[in-house]
Amino acid sequence: MNIDEPTEVPRQLGWDVAAVLSLLSYPPVQYYVADAGAIKIVTGNRALFPKPAKMYAVLMLYGDNLVTTEGETWSRHRRLANPSFAETSIRYVWEQTIRILDQMFEDWGEFPTHEVHHMADLTKEITLLILGAVAFGQETNWESKPGTPPPGHKMTFQQAVKTVSERITLRIALPSWIWGDKETRGRMGLGGIAGKGWLGLTIQEAAIGFAELQQYMEEMMDEQSKVGFEGRRDIFSQLVQATGEDVHDRLSTKDVIGNTFVFLIAGHETTAHSTAFLFGLLALEHEAQDELYNHIVSVLRDKQP
């Protein structure tokens, strides 16, 4: 039997569940389930089948969040985070998407075509600008230049968000001692050793980016606590305002920053690459492209999106 793809084991054996033992992986025993009813129970009953939270500890870069917690702590995080994804928040995503795309098309001008060498680069830029507004309330324009970092910073906010999003794999893959403490990360990264060569400079840039994003979020917390979050629809502000039945049941500063970070990472690459594949498939399937266009026109008619 060919077991190059472990998920195929149950199907090839004709079983509903198969166990695979490997001393080189964690956990050493893994179960592969091929029964829809069993999968529904496993994924739907968090009390009987809790996720291995220790495996997600690498995502606790800024604090606890929905991904790294389980049990009552996870339930509390979910309860307090849910309002961040209400109808008003979804509408805000739509508004920011239209704003960014309108600016992009205006920047491209009236030319009948525009050449894009790598679609994912374009969709990542679009997604990052949208998430900057939706996640943090930082509405940056399409044509905006990187600009100069404000006093006390080595990167602009947009540069920090982009660096964190692009270097998250590197940050997770390397041991924590590489990055040093917060002060060291902000100064030079590499646990206090100046970056040398391409890899060293990349790690150094990533270290500074992660430190910069944390500093920006902490400053946003301080600034907004003075003027208030009333009327703001970004996820960061919604998490800060979220309360349970008890008015004192709030997420800590670390929890707010930790959850916002996870939402940023979860939303950027996945959305960007899914959209890039969508454009690629539409370019190949002209009939589907025309059908989608005609449907949009029939819904919008003369209205703006």
N, C-alpha and C positions, 0 to 999 in steps of 0.2 A: 504493500500500500504506500502510495506517495503522500508524505505528510509535510511537504514543503510549506503548505499553507495550513496551519493548525486549525483554523476555523472550519476547514472542510472535513475534519476527523469524524464528527458525529454523522454527517451525511454519508461518508464513504463506508462507515461501519453499519449504518442503518439504525443507529441509536439516537435517543433523544438528548442524552448527556454523555460527554466523554471527558475523562480526566487526563491531563498531559503533565508528566513529571519532568522537570528540568532543573538540574542543580545550578545552572548558569543564569537563571532568571529569578525575578522576585515578583510574586511569591513563587516558591518552587513547584507548587501544585496549582494548576490552572484548570478550571472547568469550562468546557465549551458546550453551550446549550443550543439545540436546534428545534426546540418545541416552542411555538408561539405563546401558548398558555403559560408555560414555565417562565419564559422571558418576561411576560407581563407581571408575574408575581415577583420575580427577582428585582425588576426595575421599579416596581410600584410600591413595594413594602420596605421602606427604609429602616424600620425597626428590626425586622428579621434579617435584612441584607444590607447592613451599613457599608458605605464605601470605605476603602482603606485610606483613611485621612492622611496617614503618614506619607503615602506616596505623593500627596499634593503639597507637602510642606514646603517644597521649593518655590511655591507661589505666594508664600507669606513674606514677600519682600518688603511690604509696607505695613502689613497687619492682617488680622483674621479677615476672612471673606466667605462668600457662599461656596466657593470651591474647596477651601481648606478645612471647613468645619463639618460637623456631623451631629446628629442627635438634637438635643434641645438648643444648643448653640446655633446650629444650622437653621432650625425652625425660627428662632428669634431673628436671625439675619434676614431670612426670607420674608418674614412678616413686615419688617421695617423697610426692606428694599422694594417690596411690591408696588407701593405708590409711585415709585420712580418710573414705572412703566405703564402708567395710566393713559387714557385717551389723549390728555393734554400733552404728554411727553411724546407720544407717537406723532401727533400733529406738529410738534416742534421739529422732529426729525424730518418730516415732509417739507416744512417751510425752509429749513436749512439746506436741504437737498436742492430744492428749486433755486434758492438764492445762489448757491455755489455754481450750479450748472448754467444759470443765466449769465453769471459773470464769466464763466469759461467760454461760452459761445460768443459773448460780446468780445472777449479777448481774441478769439480766433478770427473775428471779422466776417465779412460777407463772402469769403472764398467758398466755392462749391464743395471743395474737399479739404481735408486736413490729415496729414500723414502722422500716424502714431506707430513708432517703431516697436514698442513693447506695451501691449495693452495693460498689463498688470501695473506698470509704473504709473500710468494715467489713473487707473481706478484706485490705486493706493493713495495717490495724492488727493483725489476727490474724497475718498472715505475719511482720510485723516483730517481734512478741513471740516467735514461734517461732524466727526466725533469730537473735534476740539470744541465745537459749539455745544453739541448735545451732551457730552460728558462733563465738560468743565465750564460752559458758558462763555468761552473765549471765541467770539465770532471774528475769524480772520478772513480776509477777502482773497479771492483767487489770484489776483494780480499782485498781491502784496509780496514785497521782497523780504528776505530773512530779517533784515534790520539789525539793529545793535542791541545786545542784551542790556536790560536795565541795570542800574547800580546794584552791586552785590551778587550778580549772576554772571555765569560764563557762557550761557546759551539763552536764546529767546525761548519763550514758552513753546512755540511751534517746533523749534529745533529739538527741544527736550522730549516732547511727545513723540516725534518721529524717531529719534535715537532709541528711546525705550521700546517702541513698537518693533523696530527692526533688529534690535540686539537682545531681545528677550531670550532667545534660544542660547546665545552665548552666556548670558547672565545665569541661566539655570544650569548649563552644562559644567561650568567651572566651579570649583570649591569656594566656599564662602571666604576663606582666608585670603584669597586672591584680591578681594575687593576692599579689605580693610574696614575701618569704622566709618561712620557718616562723614566726619571731618576729613579723613584721609581720602575717601571717595570724591568728595567735592574738590580736593586740592589736586590730586593727580591720579587716583585709582591705583590698581596693581598692588594694593596693600602697602602703599608707601614707596614702591619702586617705580621710578619713571619709566614710561613706555618706550620700548625700543623695537624698531622694525615694524612691519605692517601689522602683525598680530598684537604686539605690545601697544601700538598707537590705537588700534581698534578697541582693545580692552579698556584703555585709558578713556577714550571717547565715551564708551558705554558706561563706565563708572561715573563719569561726570554727568552724563545724561540722566542716570537714575537718581543721583543726588540732587540734580537741578529740579527734576519733576517733583520730588518730595518737598523741596523747599518752596516751589511755586504753590503746591497744594496747601502747605501749612500757612503760607502768606494769604492765600485766598480765604482760608478758614478765619484767620485773624481779621482780615479786612471786612468780610461779610458779617462777622459777628458784631461789628460796630454799626454797620448801616442796615443790617437785616437781609433776609433772603426772600422777603415777600415779593410775589410776582415772578420769581425766577423759575424756569422750567427745566434747567439742566439737571442731569442725574446727581452731580456733586451736591448741588443746593438742596435737592429733594432728599438726599440721604441725611444731610445735616438737620433738616427740619423734621424728619420722620420720628414719630413717637408711638409708643404702644398704648395700652389702656392706662398705664401710669405715665404722667407727663414727664417723669424722670427716666422712663425707659427709652433711652436713646443710644445710638451707636457712638462709640468713642471716636476721638479724632483718628486714631489708627484704623479703626474699623471702616470709617468713611473713606479714608484714603485707600485702604486695602481693597474695598469693593469697587471703587471707581477705577482703580488700576486693572482689576480683573475684567471689568466690563469693557475697558479700552482694548485690552489684549484680545479678548474673545471676539470683539466686534470688528477689529480693523482688518487683519489678514484674511479672515474667513469671508467677510463681505466683499473685500477688494478682489479676491481671486474668483469667487463665485460670479461676480459681475463681469470680470474679464472673460471667463469661460462663456458666459451668456452672450457677450458681444461677439466672441469668436464663432459660436454656433449660429448666431443670427446671420453673420457674414457668409457662412457656408450654406445656410438654408434660406434662400431668397423668398420662397413661398411663405415660410413661417415669419420672416421679417415683415413681409407685406401684410400678412394677417394680423400681426401684433400692431403694426402702425395703423391699419384701418380700424382696429378695435379701439385704440386710444383716441383716434379722431372722432369715432362715433360716440364715445363717452364724453369727451370734453366739448366737442363741437366748437363753439366760438369762445368758450370760457378759458381762462388761464388755469393751469394745473393747481 
